[in-house]
Amino acid sequence: MSPDPHDKKVIPIHAADESDSSAFLYAATPKIYPRTVQGIFAHWRWVGVFITQLVFYGLPWLEWGQRQAVLFDLGARRFYVFGLVLYPQDFIYLTGLLVVSALSLFLFTAVAGRLWCGYACPQTVYSEIFMYIERKVEGDRTARMRLDAGNFTMEKLVKKTYKHIVWLGFSIWTGFTFVGYFTPIHELGMEFFQSRMGSWEVFWVFFYGLATYGNAGFMREQVCKYMCPYARFQSAMFDHDTLIVTYDDRRGEPRGHRPHSVALADSSMGACIDCNLCVQVCPTGIDIRNGLQYECIGCGACADVCDGVMDKMGYERGLVRYSTQNAMNNGWSTMTMLKSVFRPRVLIYTAILWTLIFALGISLYLRTPLKVDVVKDRGMPRYSQIGEIENVYRLQLMNATESRLHLKIEVRGVPEIEIESEDDIVVEAAQSRWVPVRVELPHDALKPGSHKIWFDITNEDGSMHVTEASVFVVPR
């Protein structure tokens, strides 16, 4: 008789005698076989899958003018986001975006718990896709359990092999798309089919692809339960007015089986018929009837399946539903519960979030699309043929617009200072160039030492103006 794959195995640390008392180091977790579920929350989960994957796989193929719309060109140190051309000096905008994202996560968590985890997290999304492929190849929950528990047959070999081929193909496609955000994806596609991809591109395609294959195909709920830090600090963001998936034990208890013909009013038990379907559909394998648990990702699968059972039994829906702990304990109506959700904490988060978004948007709108870095030559100042003191500088001019710029460089800060450079400096669209310049000063104009000066860079119509400070060194 073959062993039951769901039996838990334990490894004893020691046993002092032959008594029943033992200490256990590890209890193996049985494999979870989530059951297929239909319902409003399952529908919205697939909407989340569709939207996120449409953006992820489709965005690199969008064109903006003559270039890729979204491209993080690390080699050229330029980042293209539709009409924006950003340089490393614009790192402050990335910082602002990360702050906005973090605060949004705090806000959504305070309002509706792990909404991100249940509907938009890449781990959840890819696990859902991989489980869909698994169901199409191996069958429903019962068929998958029977296939895994059965002997090794040709049918099992074919199904398992086919499933993993599809998984691997999808994973490599995912890795290819990921690298397409850093290398122009049309060029990457040609290099892929001609076997001319660079070593780092090959590495990241397979690294990201195999990470997707491992996390979504094998680890699944283990990532959410043991690797993701969000599950660990969510309690700091939850309170009694946070919307969570919860079980109404006042309606459901005492639970127990009963025939369909028995009305709830005629039964001595609660609405829960102890069908255990809420556990079978849970992607992390928990029992929502045991209360809020850190493993719960708030996907609502248990609410969907429980509503279906309530419909079949002729009972009122909502035995498992999105609600708050205060609403459950006090028997609040939906309107009263929603009013409590928009509490001061949430309003403060919202005000801060919109302030940051507004400030970030205004800053992007007002930014000057011309960046300048001044690098002073490390050599000692020198004297020109006519006896003037000469300092050499290199200016990096970065054009963050989609059109060519004609620039002029001037210097100021001390009397009689002059600059030797090109009269018309051309910087192509979304490009940068280094321009060497010489700054000269009569030898007796200043005392020995460092003196502050400023470079003024303007375009031909004067609509852009950038000032960068440096120093002019007079030797002793």
Number of C-alpha atoms within 10 A of each C-alpha: 3 7 7 8 13 13 10 11 12 13 12 12 11 11 12 10 8 7 7 7 10 14 12 12 10 12 11 11 12 12 12 18 18 21 18 16 21 11 17 12 20 20 13 15 20 16 14 18 20 14 11 17 17 11 10 15 15 11 17 22 18 13 12 13 10 7 13 22 20 23 22 21 15 12 8 10 12 20 22 20 14 15 13 16 22 23 23 12 11 15 11 11 16 12 11 15 15 12 15 19 13 12 17 17 17 20 20 19 23 27 25 20 28 27 20 18 20 23 25 20 17 17 20 25 21 21 22 20 17 24 19 14 16 22 18 11 17 22 16 16 18 12 12 16 17 13 18 13 14 11 10 10 9 9 11 15 11 12 16 16 12 15 19 17 12 14 24 19 13 17 26 20 16 22 23 24 24 19 23 25 21 18 21 19 20 13 11 20 17 12 13 15 9 9 10 12 16 11 8 9 18 16 14 15 21 19 15 20 23 19 15 25 23 15 17 25 22 14 14 21 22 15 16 21 17 11 11 12 11 13 18 14 11 16 14 9 15 18 16 16 22 27 27 25 26 24 25 20 18 13 15 18 16 14 16 14 11 15 8 10 8 11 13 16 9 7 10 11 17 17 26 25 19 16 13 13 17 25 20 22 24 26 24 20 18 19 19 18 20 10 13 15 12 15 17 25 25 23 23 28 29 32 28 23 25 26 19 17 20 17 12 10 18 14 16 12 16 17 23 25 20 17 24 25 19 16 19 17 11 10 12 15 10 10 9 11 21 18 10 18 21 16 13 10 12 19 13 12 17 18 11 15 19 13 13 17 16 12 13 16 13 11 12 14 10 8 11 15 20 20 21 19 16 18 14 16 13 9 8 11 16 16 15 14 7 8 13 16 22 21 24 20 17 15 18 16 21 24 25 25 18 16 12 14 23 15 20 18 21 17 18 15 15 15 10 11 17 16 18 14 15 13 11 13 17 17 18 17 15 22 18 21 13 15 15 16 17 14 18 22 22 17 17 11 14 15 12 12 11 13 14 12 16 17 19 16 20 19 18 12 8 10 8 14 15 15 15 15 14 17 14 24 19 21 14 6
